[in-house]
Amino acid sequence: MTGGARRDRNVAPLRGRERELARVLALLSDPDVQIVSLTGRSGVGKTRLALEVASVLDARLPGSAFVVDFSGVPSAGLVLSEIAAALDVSVMPGTRLIDGISRHLGTSAFVAILDSFEHVGPAVATRNELHELLDRCASLRFLVTSPAPLRMRAERVVRLNPLPVPAPGPHDVSALAQQPSVALYCEHARAVNDAFSLDADNAAHVAALTRELEGLPLAIELAAARAASIPAADLLSLVENRPLDVLRVARRDGPTRHHDLRSAITWTYQLLAPDEQQVLNRLSVVVGSFDVEDAEVLCADLPGGIVLDAVSSLVDMHFLDPIAGTRASRFALVHSIRAFARELLAESGEGGATAERWQRWLARRARQAARGIDTSAEQTWRTWLDEKHGDLLAAASASLERGDAADALDLVSALGPHWDSRGYRAAHARVVDAVIALAAEHDLQTDTLAEVLSWAGLLGLRSQRDEGQAVHLERLVRGEELARAAGTERTLLRALACWMLVTPTTGDVERATAAASEGLALAMQQAASRWTARFEVWAGMHAHQTGDDERAVALGRSGLARARRGRDRRTIVLAAMLLMPLAAKYPELIDEVPPLTEVLKMTRTTGQTIIRTVLLPMLAVDATKQGDIARAAAWCTEGLELSGEASLAAGYGLMAAVEIAAARGDNEYAARFHGMLRRSLRRLSANMPPEYLETHEAVLRRVGDSLGFDAMEASAARGAQVAWRDAVDEARGYTRAVAASEMSPPVVRPAPNAGHVALTARQFDVVRLLAQGLTNKEIGERLALTPKTVMHHTGDVYRRLGVRGRSEAVAFVIRTGMLD
């Protein structure tokens, strides 16, 4: 128990809770509110915020707030005794304790902070005592800290979530240091290592560590306690794999449950009923999010109704997080709680059976998804595939381990369309290869295998790996043969579509023509509107590639109109990609085809990531032509980030980077990037609109004229030696730096003799270093720029200042007071 509310000098400053603090104080001053319950996970900072509330109230009116710590109270029958002790109230024998407390409080305004109330709050007797005390003392208010609400009248609940964490991506170090979660880590890291500082070397790792720690203050403090011996980069890897073992520290102060993360979770876990514990443990096999139906499948052997009640209770106790913005109710477990519950599931002996039940359920749902993406419910199923990707991939690996070829095929048949839209990685390819090999061992000949073979052939050829082209072509052939043997029209339509989509890689025009004709006829015969629209568009793409633009326009327009009638946004995007480059030759298309920016928005909602990686460089090239380098660089950066190391998609980004660099006068960079993508240029050209290729070739000629042929070839040769992944990283780093530089707001410096001159922050840095007598090379080293980029900046500076060179620029900025 704790009387009074003076802030302990050892209590750290409150970080990132200003909004919650204001909310709690406002509720406590509301005459209609008698109880404010501050709920949240153990370790989220409920007690810390409550103490801050007490301190603020005590500063306003000394003695108006008092704190009662219930963490060590063993019985609900001692609640009034603890409150009386905190108030130093004693009563005569035979007198009710509540009478003495009521007389002491009287009509004065008091706030009683009942901390760690979870062990005694649920008792009916406790609630009755609190109600009676509130009835007697009209000005009394309770601030309760507990994982779950009390569910009492006149109660208002404030849910305390973990601290905000930095978004992935680059951050300015000074701005990152202001993030509450990062500031908390730095504060505690300095407490154990006075030499610690947030800098360019560790900032990205600290930011990633706070994300991995879910912004939970206790976890951040426990991690920072190891900063003296383990840097953030190493700690991040340890936390990812063993969070419960790593996040503990030998300390002598504070509650025992706050000495390590496992104890903190156990403290609240013990409050759950046995069936709630069992439901939580079983849910730990889910990697991603889940809904009530998923939970009921995992707990099918439990009595009816228990699961729904348990899920509600687990949300109240902050073990499950509801996912906002989803149409159906969805939930997720954070990493540390999942690890905790999974340990207990393994100890119970249910781990293997529960995991297998989950994997088989996913396989059945995956088969439904594979069919559903070709119906009007396509977007619903694609959303499901997005949400379940991690679980589906894990289930496919588990099915392989136990030799279940049928389940493995079902899972991969659903993952195929996801990878087609989102990107196909080497790890995915290894799973597909293993599943196909397992199916061969079991001598399976099913339509599901036909689908998997078709997807595998398509995705493999699109991944641009020359060494495997024969294998991928063979898979397409076998997929089509199996589809015909199975007699399933939908599976055959998929196989024919795959042949058309790989034509730019295979160059097999004859087979693509036959597939287009047969597929379109079959779709129309089946009255399958969505398939018909897509085959019209795909056939139009094939016609465009073979030079029959009139047929391409006719098919594209028909497919676009059919897709609009069916509200099929994915096909609208495909039709737009076909018709946009044809609009220059057929102006009547301009009013029919949605603009690039609108198509980009559609790809964000439909999840067509691969198409977005193509659209973004196209937008970047258009912006470069218009002189908007900042927007061009931003779009190019986004495209390169989305594409990862996928050669075809990343290649478009590299082409745009060439044009951005050339437009800025960074011709050495332009030549270097050109060398990096030379190996992919033939395949890229097969998929590029002619006008974009013409623009690119013109840019390369200008770069060659500026550098000279030998210098350009030398830079290109150096670029060609860079590994593909490093090439993409380098281009992404360059365009990100360009975007940041070009978007810098103008810095207006007073120039008494020449009005006001506006320079960007980067240009002002260049001027400052010019005035120090540094060469372009030295300035580039200071600012991480190439000498050519520095030359580009100095040229802009000279034009803005109205001077003719370095000496005049330095004299101008000194004379006008822009520099001391």
GIQUI-V136888 format. One line per field, one symbol per residue. phi: phi as a letter, one per 40 degrees, with the letter a starting at -180 (. if undefined). psi: psi as a letter, one per 30 degrees, with the letter a starting at -180 (. if undefined). A space follows every 10 residues. Layout:
# GIQUI-V136888
phi->???
psi->???
This chain:
# GIQUI-V136888
phi->.bcgaccccc ccdcbgbccc cccccccccc ccbbbbbcbi ccgchccccc cccccccccc adgcbabbcb cbccbccbdc cccccccfcb bcdgbccccc cccccfbccb bccccfcccb cccccccccc dcccccbccc bbbbbacbcc gbcgbbbbcc cdccbccchc bccccccccd cccccccccc cbacccacac cbdccccccc cccggcdccc ccccccccbb cdcccdcccc cacccccaac bbbgcdccca cccccddcdc cccdcccccc dccccccbca bccdccccbc ccddgccccc cccccdcgcb bcccgbcccb babcdccccc ccdcccccgc dcccccdccc cccccccccd cccbbccdcc cccccccbdc cccccccccc ccgccccccd cccccdcccc cchbbdcccc ccdccccccc ccfcbbcccd cccccccccc cccgcdcbcc cccccccccc ccccccgcdc ccdccccccc ccddccgccc cccccccccc ccccccfcdc ccdccccccc ccccccgccc cccccccccc ccccccfccc cdcccccccd cccccbdccd cccccdcccd ccccccgccc cccccccccc ccccccgccc cdcccccccc cccgbccccc cccccccdcc ccccgccccd ccccccbdcb ccccccbccd cccccccccc cccccccgdc cccccccccc cccdcccccc cccccccccc cccdcdbcbc bdcagbbbbc dccccccdcd ccgccdcccc ccbgbcdccc cccccccdcc cgbbiccccc ccccccgcbc
psi->ljlagkkkff klkkkggeee eeeeeeeffk ffkfkjkjll lkgfgeeeee eeeeeeeeee jkgfkkkjjg fgjfkffgee eeeeeefhkl llkfkkefee eeeeebgljk jjjjkhgfff efkeeeeeee eeeeeejfgk kkjkklellf hllgkkkjkj llkklklllk kkeeeeffke eeeeeeefef efjffkkkaf efeeeeeeee eegggjeeee eeeffgfffj leeeeeeeee eiefeeilkj lfllkefgfl eeeeeeeeef fkleeeeeee eefffkebll aeeeeeefhf flkkfeeeee eeeeeeggek jkjlgkelkl llkleeeeee eeeeeeefgf eeeeeeeeee eeeeeeeeee effgafgeee eeeeeeegee eeeeeeeeee eggjeeeeee eefefeeeee efkkleeeee eeeeeeeeee eghkilfeee eeeeeeeeee effhjefgee eeeeeeeeee eeeeefgjee eeeeeeeeee fgefeegiee eeeeeeeeee eeeeefhjee eeeeeeeeee eeeefggiee eeeeeeeeee eeeeeghiee eeeeeeeefe fffefifffe fekkleeeee eefeffgiee eefeeeeeee eeeeeggiee eeeeeeeeee eefbgjeeef eeeeeeeeee eeffgieeee eeeeeegeff eeeeefgkke eeeeeeeeee eeeeeefkee eeeeeeeeef fkleeeeeee eeeeeeeeee effkkkjkkk jefhbkkkkl eeeeeeeeee fggkleeeee eeghlleeee eeeeeeeeee fhlfaeeeee eefeefgfk.
